Amino acid sequence: MDRPVQGLTTAQAEALDTVGGQAGRWLAWHDHTVVLDALEHLHALGRAGRGARLRRS
C-alpha cells in the first residue's frame, strides 16, 4: 500500500491484500467478458438496423 493503514494486524493486512487482489481480478474478468459481450450485442443490433432509427415503445 502507498500509505499503510494503521491498526491492522499482519493477518488482517494480508487478508485485505488477498481480497483486494481477488476483487481486481474479478473486475478485469468482468470488463473483458460481460462488458465486451454487451457492447458486441449492441453493435450487432445497430448493424442489423442499418442505421434506421429505433422507436421507443
C-alpha angles and dihedrals in degrees: 000000000000090000112020115224112246120232100030120125118231090255092052092049091050091048090050090050091050094049091045091053092049091049091050092050091048092050091050091049090048092051093048097046118019098032094044091047090052092049092048090051092051090048091052091050090051093049092048089055090052090217096310114146114254117229119226115231 
